[in-house]
């Protein structure tokens, strides 16, 4: 067995199971090793039931004797198995749903360990759906970290663990990609050791060491490729020098409002760059609601005024259509006759054909679309400016492909991700950076509150009041449906709960990432048009639609998200003139969770929040906190791993100083490796 061996070389993996693994992007033995756990379960020490004095919100392993036969009760919808364990004063009622076989599994007079969450209910303690272990079996996993993997239907977590152990036990050695001196300088563990410990850690310390090593590798390779790309692009001469910047000032005079000072500064930087001899490469960082889109329109209209095409690529069809409608209206308001062309994947063949014709025949068009803009059939005649909106939703390669549609066009990348400037300089080393750090004065600050689960009924009543006042609301849940090892609220069940709490005249929709694109678009459009009043969703709404009428954002299990992502979610409201609200439900009783959420509670400034988030992150914070979501590395998170990112950047700089010609043409092998990395990683990476 080697890294290139097919999955069927692993004992117990047949062709059918191999096909299931392929759905997860796992084709070879090497692929499975890089399928890292998404979290871990740490089984606590088993506690004799009569010695337990109180229960925390964490799961417990309860050691108890079965003194009576479980009782199975039948209801209309399911069978419920009940069993009481413990003596007077220490009783727990165990409840299993749709698991009648438990009655025959548990033997009277035998001792077992029951693992699960204990909650007070109707005056006594209840453990629902406990996992049952023999004392010997539980002892083997006690105090150990058990990996929990992202799965597909047909692949269980137990199968993943068993398969991973087989591969690791086979001692399939991976070549260490880092130079030894760098590993030593930054105190990084050996690569194969890191791989074993990331999957089955011996302790928290070994897990932290393993993760640090693998995160360093991710950043190191990424930054090296970014530097190589910068070397490739090095100050390309512009094919499109724009003139008559006074045209833009004329449009500003016609706006019904005044731009903020930050918007004016960024607009100045863009017009100066685009009048210079070199092709512009600029990142615009602007907090949610800071007014990046109007800046994009103004420079696109300026391109049209100069007889050039421009294109803006949005991450969703709904957002692309909103931009299209908005740009058409602005052209009418400004008295501009330039064509605005829309191109998305769901358009009919006839509509696409018409759009393609426009790209070829209308050299001054403002072009709006999704990834359809980079398809082979999209051929541009005069593309001077390309803009990627909400850029973290696009792969790096997708972004570059749009730029390659023109002859060295100017490039703008727009991001609502509040990355601290020190990190942005590293991550976007090949671009100049502009920041819009003000929100338009006409927008009211969002009112925030952090509450516990007892506030849910009041929150639902508040949402009902807002809907009856003519507004709309989002409710965010971390998961689509209940999954192994996770306790978070899930969309399907939570939508049913919300419907039961709200008046019947309020329509509730569901949105999640597993839905097909056309279905997602239908739901988002229905919400944008006001046909749905409440949208229960996963984080897919983080980017993608502008609904000024939405005034409430309620986030379940807010403690499970990174602060930057919470801020992005909150940015879906507060886009109109009405007062907006963000309700964050904290399901954790830890001081750390409360402290983190208070940062968001006390500030609406994304850059301040990101900065504070960096200060709070500790080495073990990857438990229970979702990755930030903006920059999709396999393991790394730019906030949590900021210090490792800086170390990796220094290491790349040091490597290139020791060998200044490393990225030059004569290093053919490295060039090939760079291109392989770009193909295998950057094409999928969202940055």
Protein Blocks (a to p, Z undefined) as FASTA:
>chain_A
ZZklcfklpghiafklmmmmmmnopabfklmmmmccfbdcdddddddfklpfbdcfbdcd
dddddfbdcdddddfkbccddddeddehiaccdddehilklmmmpcghiacdddddddde
ehiacdehiacddfklmmmmgoiacddddddehiafklmmmmmmmmmmnopacddfbdfk
lmmmnopacfklmmmmmmmcfbfklmmmmmmmmmmmmmmmmmmmmmmmmmmmnopacfbd
cehkllmmmmmmmpcbdcdfklmmmmmmmmmmmmmmbdcdddddddehilpmmmmmmmmm
mmmmnopacddddfbfklmmmmmmmmmmmmmmnopabdcddddfkbcfklmmmmmmmmmm
mmkbccdddfklmgmklccfblcbdcdehkllpcfklmmmmmmmpghiadddddfbdcdf
klmmmmmmmbccdddfbdcfklccdddddddfklmmmmmmmmmmmmmnopacddddfbfb
dcehiabdcfklmmmmmmmmpcfklccddddfkbcfklmmmmmmmmmnopafbdcddfkl
mgopacfkbmbdcdehkllpcfklmmmmmmmgokambdcddddddfbfbfklmmmmmmmm
mpcbfklmmmmmmmmpcfklmgopacehlaccfkbcfklmmmmmmmmmmmmmmmmmmmmm
lmmmklmmlmmmmmmmmmmmmmmpcZZ
